[in-house]
Amino acid sequence: MSMDGYIARTNGDIDWLQEAERLGEGDNGYTDFYDTVDTVIMGRNTYEHILSLVEEYPYPDIKNYVFCRSEKKSHPFIEFISDDPNRFVQKLIKRKGKNIWLVGGAELVNSFLKENLVDEMIITVIPILLGEGIPLFKEGIPENLLSLKGTAKFGEFVQLHYALNEAFLEKAGERQHTTGLRNPI
């Protein structure tokens, strides 16, 4: 994301990432990260944007799911999903495997955060101020205190690795219980 929290310009353009790439170092940790995942989840807009940028699909060797509301298009590496994210993720995490990568976009990330379906975030901050655009985080996500797992520097980029604080989530559940929002037994 940009230094001021945007993942794209207001019109969805990410041309600034290509310009900023020269400020990074190597692949900016991508290969090491990619080796830790065996599943990719993304929204339809992100999927279509990726296809517009590359000639060959970039994740053919792992399982790919695209959440979409409209008609499902055919693609050899993709399974299109219109299921409830919570129900779908609960099925996925019962399987053995590596990590699941929630690629984006912002709408899907925020819906997963609202359902407490994200346990870690790795965010690379690009040293650019866009001033406006599509924010990574939208209003309405649940409050959560994060725990820093690590940082890395790639040239001028800084990568932040956070875990969502489970103790905080438990306390939020207790607070919900004590405020009477749950049905009494």
Disulfide bonds with the S-S distance in Angstrom:
none
